[in-house]
Amino acid sequence: MQEATQLHTLIGLVACGFGVALVPESIAQSVMRDKVVFRRLLPVSDAPNPAIGLYMSWNSRNESALINSFIFLLDANVVPHFSSIVE
C-alpha cells in the first residue's frame, strides 16, 4: 500500500501502476493524460450538489493558538451544514 500527501505524487504512483486515486477535476484536466485515465464519478443520489464528507483531526492536547483559531473558523462556518459531528 502506498500513500501520498501531494496530488502530483499520487498521480505519479497511479501512472506507475500503484492503484487508483480520487482527485479534483482541476488535476484531471492538467496532468499526465498520456499515462493515466481519468473518469468522472457520477453522483450516487439525486441531490443537486453531491458531496463527500471531510473530517478534520488534531491532537486535542495541542494548545496552539493557530489550531484553535482554525477550529473556531470551522465551527462558525462549516460545521452547521452537517447534521452530526463525530468526536
GUMIRO-284082 format. One record per atom (N, C-alpha, C, O): residue number from 1; atom name; x, z, y. Coordinates in Angstrom, 3 decimals. Layout:
i	at	c1	c3	c2
NUM	CA	X	Z	Y .
...
***
This chain:
i	at	c1	c3	c2
1	N	0.843	0.000	-1.169 .
1	CA	0.000	0.000	0.000 .
1	C	0.886	0.000	1.230 .
1	O	1.832	0.782	1.327 .
2	N	0.577	-0.874	2.159 .
2	CA	1.304	-0.966	3.418 .
2	C	0.388	-0.513	4.545 .
2	O	-0.832	-0.662	4.471 .
3	N	0.991	0.039	5.583 .
3	CA	0.222	0.483	6.737 .
3	C	0.976	0.080	7.985 .
3	O	2.202	0.178	8.030 .
4	N	0.261	-0.371	8.994 .
4	CA	0.900	-0.778	10.245 .
4	C	0.074	-0.287	11.419 .
4	O	-1.154	-0.231	11.349 .
5	N	0.751	0.065	12.493 .
5	CA	0.049	0.516	13.689 .
5	C	-0.059	-0.576	14.741 .
5	O	-0.911	-0.498	15.626 .
6	N	0.783	-1.583	14.658 .
6	CA	0.744	-2.692	15.608 .
6	C	0.010	-3.871	14.977 .
6	O	0.253	-4.212	13.819 .
7	N	-0.878	-4.485	15.731 .
7	CA	-1.663	-5.596	15.184 .
7	C	-0.795	-6.760	14.737 .
7	O	-1.074	-7.375	13.708 .
8	N	0.250	-7.075	15.489 .
8	CA	1.102	-8.197	15.097 .
8	C	1.850	-7.896	13.788 .
8	O	2.072	-8.797	12.979 .
9	N	2.232	-6.641	13.585 .
9	CA	2.859	-6.243	12.325 .
9	C	1.854	-6.376	11.187 .
9	O	2.192	-6.852	10.103 .
10	N	0.644	-5.961	11.434 .
10	CA	-0.418	-6.059	10.436 .
10	C	-0.651	-7.507	10.023 .
10	O	-0.764	-7.805	8.834 .
11	N	-0.723	-8.396	10.990 .
11	CA	-0.915	-9.817	10.695 .
11	C	0.290	-10.361	9.933 .
11	O	0.131	-11.186	9.033 .
12	N	1.490	-9.907	10.283 .
12	CA	2.693	-10.320	9.560 .
12	C	2.640	-9.911	8.102 .
12	O	3.026	-10.686	7.227 .
13	N	2.165	-8.698	7.828 .
13	CA	2.023	-8.239	6.443 .
13	C	1.020	-9.107	5.684 .
13	O	1.249	-9.465	4.529 .
14	N	-0.082	-9.439	6.333 .
14	CA	-1.074	-10.314	5.697 .
14	C	-0.459	-11.679	5.422 .
14	O	-0.673	-12.248	4.351 .
15	N	0.301	-12.212	6.375 .
15	CA	0.942	-13.523	6.203 .
15	C	1.907	-13.530	5.023 .
15	O	2.116	-14.567	4.393 .
16	N	2.498	-12.369	4.721 .
16	CA	3.429	-12.257	3.591 .
16	C	2.711	-11.956	2.275 .
16	O	3.358	-11.793	1.240 .
17	N	1.387	-11.882	2.308 .
17	CA	0.635	-11.671	1.078 .
17	C	0.286	-10.238	0.772 .
17	O	-0.107	-9.932	-0.353 .
18	N	0.416	-9.342	1.743 .
18	CA	0.121	-7.929	1.510 .
18	C	-1.297	-7.561	1.925 .
18	O	-1.479	-6.629	2.708 .
19	N	-2.291	-8.256	1.428 .
19	CA	-3.663	-7.840	1.620 .
19	C	-4.408	-8.483	2.752 .
19	O	-4.123	-9.612	3.153 .
20	N	-5.381	-7.738	3.269 .
20	CA	-6.282	-8.210	4.312 .
20	C	-6.278	-7.220	5.472 .
20	O	-5.774	-6.105	5.344 .
21	N	-6.841	-7.633	6.602 .
21	CA	-6.909	-6.749	7.764 .
21	C	-8.139	-7.071	8.590 .
21	O	-8.589	-8.217	8.629 .
22	N	-8.675	-6.071	9.240 .
22	CA	-9.737	-6.261	10.222 .
22	C	-9.072	-6.267	11.589 .
22	O	-8.361	-5.327	11.943 .
23	N	-9.300	-7.317	12.352 .
23	CA	-8.651	-7.444	13.662 .
23	C	-9.672	-7.883	14.704 .
23	O	-10.696	-8.474	14.360 .
24	N	-9.397	-7.596	15.985 .
24	CA	-10.294	-8.070	17.035 .
24	C	-10.221	-9.586	17.190 .
24	O	-9.233	-10.214	16.811 .
25	N	-11.267	-10.154	17.746 .
25	CA	-11.346	-11.603	17.912 .
25	C	-10.175	-12.155	18.714 .
25	O	-9.712	-13.262	18.441 .
26	N	-9.691	-11.409	19.695 .
26	CA	-8.579	-11.894	20.521 .
26	C	-7.330	-12.166	19.690 .
26	O	-6.594	-13.109	19.978 .
27	N	-7.082	-11.363	18.675 .
27	CA	-5.935	-11.584	17.789 .
27	C	-6.196	-12.798	16.907 .
27	O	-5.301	-13.614	16.687 .
28	N	-7.413	-12.916	16.405 .
28	CA	-7.750	-14.041	15.523 .
28	C	-7.589	-15.377	16.229 .
28	O	-7.358	-16.394	15.577 .
29	N	-7.707	-15.391	17.537 .
29	CA	-7.605	-16.637	18.290 .
29	C	-6.183	-16.953	18.725 .
29	O	-5.927	-18.041	19.241 .
30	N	-5.252	-16.021	18.527 .
30	CA	-3.953	-16.227	19.168 .
30	C	-2.727	-16.262	18.272 .
30	O	-1.688	-16.758	18.707 .
31	N	-2.791	-15.766	17.053 .
31	CA	-1.551	-15.637	16.276 .
31	C	-1.630	-16.250	14.887 .
31	O	-2.689	-16.248	14.260 .
32	N	-0.527	-16.766	14.417 .
32	CA	-0.276	-17.184	13.030 .
32	C	-1.416	-17.937	12.361 .
32	O	-1.684	-17.719	11.180 .
33	N	-2.069	-18.790	13.066 .
33	CA	-3.199	-19.507	12.475 .
33	C	-2.749	-20.454	11.369 .
33	O	-3.572	-20.900	10.569 .
34	N	-1.466	-20.766	11.310 .
34	CA	-0.976	-21.640	10.244 .
34	C	-0.701	-20.884	8.949 .
34	O	-0.594	-21.504	7.891 .
35	N	-0.584	-19.545	9.010 .
35	CA	-0.252	-18.758	7.822 .
35	C	-1.346	-17.790	7.392 .
35	O	-1.323	-17.286	6.269 .
36	N	-2.298	-17.529	8.271 .
36	CA	-3.337	-16.542	7.996 .
36	C	-4.697	-17.175	8.270 .
36	O	-4.877	-17.882	9.261 .
37	N	-5.644	-16.913	7.387 .
37	CA	-7.007	-17.403	7.570 .
37	C	-7.831	-16.284	8.198 .
37	O	-7.831	-15.154	7.709 .
38	N	-8.521	-16.600	9.267 .
38	CA	-9.389	-15.634	9.939 .
38	C	-10.838	-16.021	9.689 .
38	O	-11.202	-17.191	9.800 .
39	N	-11.658	-15.043	9.352 .
39	CA	-13.083	-15.270	9.129 .
39	C	-13.875	-14.265	9.958 .
39	O	-13.588	-13.068	9.943 .
40	N	-14.867	-14.763	10.676 .
40	CA	-15.739	-13.878	11.453 .
40	C	-16.634	-13.103	10.482 .
40	O	-17.189	-13.680	9.547 .
41	N	-16.769	-11.806	10.707 .
41	CA	-17.660	-10.983	9.890 .
41	C	-19.061	-11.040	10.473 .
41	O	-19.241	-10.947	11.687 .
42	N	-20.034	-11.191	9.621 .
42	CA	-21.423	-11.218	10.063 .
42	C	-21.962	-9.803	10.157 .
42	O	-21.548	-8.934	9.389 .
43	N	-22.875	-9.555	11.083 .
43	CA	-23.473	-8.218	11.195 .
43	C	-24.178	-7.836	9.896 .
43	O	-24.710	-8.698	9.196 .
44	N	-24.180	-6.558	9.581 .
44	CA	-24.840	-6.084	8.366 .
44	C	-26.261	-5.620	8.650 .
44	O	-26.966	-5.183	7.741 .
45	N	-26.681	-5.711	9.898 .
45	CA	-28.048	-5.325	10.255 .
45	C	-28.567	-6.283	11.318 .
45	O	-27.853	-7.180	11.769 .
46	N	-29.799	-6.082	11.704 .
46	CA	-30.401	-6.904	12.746 .
46	C	-30.165	-6.333	14.139 .
46	O	-30.737	-6.825	15.112 .
47	N	-29.338	-5.310	14.247 .
47	CA	-29.065	-4.705	15.552 .
47	C	-28.480	-5.757	16.495 .
47	O	-27.648	-6.563	16.079 .
48	N	-28.905	-5.757	17.758 .
48	CA	-28.414	-6.767	18.693 .
48	C	-26.918	-6.645	18.986 .
48	O	-26.262	-7.641	19.287 .
49	N	-26.387	-5.446	18.900 .
49	CA	-24.966	-5.211	19.161 .
49	C	-24.359	-4.426	18.007 .
49	O	-24.190	-3.211	18.117 .
50	N	-24.028	-5.089	16.905 .
50	CA	-23.463	-4.355	15.773 .
50	C	-22.174	-3.649	16.183 .
50	O	-21.411	-4.157	17.004 .
51	N	-21.945	-2.495	15.612 .
51	CA	-20.767	-1.709	15.971 .
51	C	-20.201	-1.036	14.735 .
51	O	-20.875	-0.906	13.713 .
52	N	-18.964	-0.615	14.848 .
52	CA	-18.347	0.189	13.801 .
52	C	-18.040	1.558	14.383 .
52	O	-17.846	1.696	15.591 .
53	N	-17.998	2.545	13.544 .
53	CA	-17.687	3.887	14.009 .
53	C	-16.194	4.063	14.231 .
53	O	-15.381	3.668	13.395 .
54	N	-15.847	4.646	15.337 .
54	CA	-14.463	5.000	15.623 .
54	C	-14.406	6.503	15.823 .
54	O	-15.288	7.088	16.453 .
55	N	-13.384	7.115	15.294 .
55	CA	-13.235	8.553	15.395 .
55	C	-11.876	8.882	15.974 .
55	O	-10.915	8.137	15.780 .
56	N	-11.794	9.978	16.674 .
56	CA	-10.531	10.440	17.222 .
56	C	-10.173	11.739	16.518 .
56	O	-11.037	12.583	16.280 .
57	N	-8.916	11.895	16.189 .
57	CA	-8.470	13.161	15.610 .
57	C	-7.270	13.656	16.393 .
57	O	-6.510	12.861	16.946 .
58	N	-7.101	14.951	16.439 .
58	CA	-5.972	15.547	17.135 .
58	C	-5.745	16.934	16.569 .
58	O	-6.616	17.500	15.909 .
59	N	-4.583	17.467	16.832 .
59	CA	-4.237	18.810	16.396 .
59	C	-4.870	19.790	17.377 .
59	O	-4.486	19.826	18.545 .
60	N	-5.821	20.573	16.925 .
60	CA	-6.546	21.483	17.811 .
60	C	-5.665	22.588	18.385 .
60	O	-6.061	23.262	19.336 .
61	N	-4.473	22.784	17.817 .
61	CA	-3.539	23.785	18.351 .
61	C	-2.711	23.234	19.506 .
61	O	-2.036	23.993	20.200 .
62	N	-2.758	21.919	19.716 .
62	CA	-2.018	21.304	20.815 .
62	C	-2.804	21.517	22.103 .
62	O	-3.917	21.011	22.246 .
63	N	-2.231	22.258	23.030 .
63	CA	-2.924	22.592	24.272 .
63	C	-2.506	21.687	25.425 .
63	O	-2.548	22.105	26.582 .
64	N	-2.112	20.480	25.133 .
64	CA	-1.694	19.526	26.152 .
64	C	-2.820	19.258	27.150 .
64	O	-3.956	18.993	26.756 .
65	N	-2.504	19.328	28.430 .
65	CA	-3.492	19.030	29.468 .
65	C	-3.958	17.579	29.370 .
65	O	-5.122	17.277	29.630 .
66	N	-3.050	16.688	28.997 .
66	CA	-3.398	15.275	28.865 .
66	C	-4.416	15.061	27.741 .
66	O	-5.394	14.333	27.913 .
67	N	-4.180	15.697	26.594 .
67	CA	-5.124	15.582	25.477 .
67	C	-6.477	16.170	25.871 .
67	O	-7.520	15.574	25.603 .
68	N	-6.455	17.339	26.507 .
68	CA	-7.713	17.964	26.921 .
68	C	-8.474	17.092	27.914 .
68	O	-9.700	17.010	27.846 .
69	N	-7.768	16.445	28.829 .
69	CA	-8.416	15.539	29.788 .
69	C	-9.036	14.345	29.076 .
69	O	-10.137	13.913	29.418 .
70	N	-8.324	13.813	28.084 .
70	CA	-8.838	12.667	27.334 .
70	C	-10.085	13.058	26.544 .
70	O	-11.063	12.311	26.519 .
71	N	-10.057	14.217	25.904 .
71	CA	-11.215	14.698	25.150 .
71	C	-12.403	14.895	26.095 .
71	O	-13.532	14.543	25.754 .
72	N	-12.153	15.453	27.276 .
72	CA	-13.216	15.633	28.265 .
72	C	-13.818	14.287	28.651 .
72	O	-15.037	14.151	28.749 .
73	N	-12.958	13.295	28.870 .
73	CA	-13.415	11.950	29.217 .
73	C	-14.303	11.374	28.114 .
73	O	-15.351	10.792	28.397 .
74	N	-13.885	11.537	26.862 .
74	CA	-14.695	11.045	25.742 .
74	C	-16.027	11.783	25.650 .
74	O	-17.077	11.169	25.460 .
75	N	-15.971	13.091	25.784 .
75	CA	-17.212	13.870	25.714 .
75	C	-18.203	13.436	26.787 .
75	O	-19.409	13.395	26.544 .
76	N	-17.699	13.117	27.960 .
76	CA	-18.567	12.758	29.081 .
76	C	-19.094	11.332	28.996 .
76	O	-20.153	11.035	29.548 .
77	N	-18.372	10.444	28.313 .
77	CA	-18.726	9.029	28.369 .
77	C	-19.038	8.360	27.043 .
77	O	-19.803	7.396	27.015 .
78	N	-18.479	8.831	25.962 .
78	CA	-18.633	8.130	24.691 .
78	C	-19.535	8.880	23.735 .
78	O	-20.451	8.290	23.162 .
79	N	-19.304	10.131	23.555 .
79	CA	-19.999	10.921	22.545 .
79	C	-21.522	10.869	22.677 .
79	O	-22.197	10.804	21.650 .
80	N	-22.106	10.895	23.894 .
80	CA	-23.571	10.879	23.980 .
80	C	-24.226	9.653	23.349 .
80	O	-25.431	9.673	23.100 .
81	N	-23.490	8.613	23.090 .
81	CA	-24.054	7.415	22.486 .
81	C	-24.271	7.561	20.983 .
81	O	-24.909	6.705	20.369 .
82	N	-23.756	8.620	20.388 .
82	CA	-23.868	8.813	18.949 .
82	C	-24.787	9.989	18.664 .
82	O	-24.875	10.928	19.455 .
83	N	-25.471	9.929	17.528 .
83	CA	-26.427	10.977	17.202 .
83	C	-25.788	12.206	16.582 .
83	O	-26.364	13.292	16.638 .
84	N	-24.608	12.059	15.990 .
84	CA	-23.949	13.221	15.397 .
84	C	-22.441	13.052	15.461 .
84	O	-21.923	11.935	15.434 .
85	N	-21.765	14.150	15.543 .
85	CA	-20.308	14.170	15.619 .
85	C	-19.783	14.968	14.438 .
85	O	-20.305	16.039	14.127 .
86	N	-18.765	14.461	13.786 .
86	CA	-18.133	15.156	12.670 .
86	C	-16.991	15.984	13.224 .
86	O	-16.112	15.453	13.902 .
87	N	-16.993	17.275	12.945 .
87	CA	-15.903	18.131	13.415 .
87	C	-15.165	18.722	12.251 .
87	O	-14.209	19.474	12.444 .
***
